[in-house]
Amino acid sequence: SGEPRWVHLEWQAQLDPTDPRICYFFGRDISERIRAEDEVQQMALELSSTLDSANAPIIGIDLDGNVRDFNAKASSLLGYQRTEVFGRPMVDLCTPASRPVLQQILCAVIEDGRSSSALGIGLCTATGDTADLLLNANPRRNAEGCIAGALLIGADVTSYKRAIMAEVELSKVRAASQAKSRFLANMSHEMR
């Protein structure tokens, strides 16, 4: 057919009584296996590229709770390079208040295989600020289908949360101002 074939050769020295110069080789065509392995590798590269270029922070965690994957958006959001967080416990990146939430998420995902969604968590940035994320957590499985860790996919809600907090503060200031105005109006009325 003109296309290259991959052959796994094994040889065995067997003497041919009629000609001692003959050696026997046994070959097995492994072309389909090589093509399948190449396709799997290509799909893995495409998936890795897709995850890395996603517009959401994505963090892969192993069974021990250590960071194994950290995409470009997570790096940009938190200010850490991949090499700085690779192998570190994920709880080290969390704010103290978020650590129990993360441990609960990882327990549900890694031990029970349950996905979790829309869980709020605070992560510490490299500059000491807090990034608020809304996380979805899913089990990562190996080739045998066994749970090998967790994949955390987040949405950055930091600016949204800050806007809500600013609105709450503004409401408090307005309420205090209105209370002061009512008090002054009542006092002015009483003094007349």
C-alpha positions in Angstrom: 0.0 0.0 0.0 3.0 2.3 0.1 2.6 3.4 3.8 5.3 2.6 6.3 4.9 -0.4 8.6 6.3 -0.9 12.1 7.6 -4.3 12.8 8.8 -5.7 16.1 11.6 -8.2 15.4 12.8 -10.9 17.6 15.6 -13.2 16.6 16.6 -16.6 17.7 19.7 -18.3 16.7 18.8 -21.6 15.3 21.2 -23.5 13.3 20.0 -24.9 10.0 21.7 -28.2 9.5 21.8 -27.6 5.8 23.3 -24.1 6.0 24.9 -22.9 9.2 24.8 -19.3 7.9 21.1 -19.0 8.3 19.5 -17.2 11.2 15.8 -17.0 11.8 13.9 -13.7 12.6 10.4 -13.5 13.7 8.5 -10.3 13.1 5.2 -9.0 14.4 3.4 -6.0 12.7 2.8 -3.3 15.3 1.9 -0.5 13.0 -1.7 -0.2 14.3 -0.4 0.0 17.9 2.1 2.7 17.0 -0.6 4.7 15.1 -2.9 4.4 18.1 -0.2 5.6 20.5 0.6 8.5 18.2 -3.1 9.5 18.2 -3.4 9.3 22.0 -0.3 11.4 22.3 -1.7 14.0 19.9 -5.0 14.1 21.7 -3.1 14.5 25.0 -1.1 17.5 23.6 -4.3 19.1 22.2 -6.1 18.6 25.6 -3.1 20.0 27.5 -3.0 23.0 25.1 -6.7 23.6 25.5 -6.5 23.5 29.3 -3.6 25.8 29.4 -5.2 28.4 27.2 -8.6 28.2 28.9 -10.0 31.5 30.2 -10.6 30.0 33.6 -8.1 29.0 36.3 -7.6 25.2 36.3 -5.6 23.4 38.9 -4.9 19.7 39.0 -4.4 18.0 42.4 -3.0 14.5 43.1 -4.3 12.0 45.7 -2.1 13.6 48.4 -3.6 17.1 47.8 -0.5 18.5 46.0 -0.7 20.7 42.9 0.2 18.8 39.7 -1.2 21.1 37.1 -1.6 24.9 37.1 -2.7 26.5 33.9 -1.8 30.0 32.5 -5.0 31.6 33.8 -4.3 30.3 37.4 -0.8 31.6 37.1 -1.9 35.0 35.9 -4.7 35.3 38.5 -2.6 34.2 41.5 0.8 35.6 40.4 2.7 32.3 40.9 4.8 30.5 38.3 3.9 26.8 37.8 7.3 25.8 39.2 6.5 27.7 42.4 3.4 25.7 43.1 4.1 22.4 41.6 4.2 19.7 44.3 3.0 22.1 47.0 -0.1 21.2 49.1 -3.1 23.0 47.6 -4.2 24.0 51.1 -1.1 26.2 51.3 -2.5 28.4 48.6 -5.9 28.8 50.5 -6.8 31.5 52.9 -7.1 30.1 56.4 -10.9 30.4 56.3 -11.0 28.4 53.1 -8.9 25.5 54.1 -11.7 23.4 55.7 -13.8 24.1 52.6 -11.1 22.9 50.3 -10.4 19.8 52.4 -14.1 19.0 52.3 -14.1 19.4 48.5 -11.1 17.2 48.0 -12.4 14.5 50.4 -15.7 14.3 48.4 -14.0 14.2 45.1 -10.9 12.0 45.8 -12.4 9.6 48.3 -16.0 9.4 47.1 -15.6 10.3 43.4 -18.4 13.0 43.7 -18.2 16.2 41.7 -18.7 19.4 43.6 -19.8 22.7 42.0 -20.2 26.4 42.8 -18.1 26.3 46.0 -16.6 29.6 47.1 -13.0 29.6 48.1 -10.3 32.2 48.8 -6.8 31.7 47.4 -3.7 33.7 48.5 -1.9 35.5 45.7 1.8 36.0 45.4 1.3 39.6 46.4 -0.6 38.7 49.6 -4.0 39.6 48.3 -6.9 37.2 48.1 -8.5 36.0 44.9 -12.1 34.7 45.4 -13.0 31.8 43.2 -16.2 29.9 42.6 -14.9 26.3 42.1 -16.1 23.1 40.4 -14.2 20.0 41.4 -14.2 16.8 39.5 -12.3 13.5 39.9 -9.3 12.9 37.7 -9.0 9.3 36.6 -6.1 7.3 35.3 -6.1 4.8 32.4 -7.5 2.1 34.6 -10.4 4.3 35.6 -9.2 4.7 39.2 -9.3 8.2 40.8 -5.9 9.8 40.5 -6.7 13.2 42.0 -9.0 16.2 41.4 -9.4 18.8 38.7 -10.4 22.2 40.1 -12.0 24.7 37.6 -12.7 28.1 38.9 -14.4 31.4 38.0 -12.8 34.5 39.4 -15.4 36.3 41.4 -13.1 38.7 43.2 -14.3 41.9 41.6 -17.9 40.8 41.9 -17.4 40.1 45.6 -15.7 43.4 46.1 -18.5 45.2 44.3 -21.1 43.6 46.6 -19.0 44.5 49.7 -18.7 48.1 48.5 -22.5 48.2 47.9 -23.1 46.8 51.5 -20.8 49.5 52.9 -22.5 52.2 50.9 -25.9 51.0 52.1 -24.6 51.2 55.7 -23.3 54.7 55.2 -26.6 55.8 53.6 -28.5 54.2 56.5 -26.3 56.0 59.0 -26.7 59.3 57.2 -30.5 58.9 57.0 -30.6 58.1 60.8 -28.5 61.1 61.5 -30.7 63.3 59.4 -33.8 62.0 61.2 -32.2 62.5 64.5 -31.2 66.1 63.7 -34.7 66.8 62.3 -36.3 65.4 65.4 -34.0 67.4 67.7 -34.5 70.6 65.7 -38.3 70.1 65.9 -38.1 69.4 69.7 -36.0 72.5 70.3 -38.5 74.8 68.7 
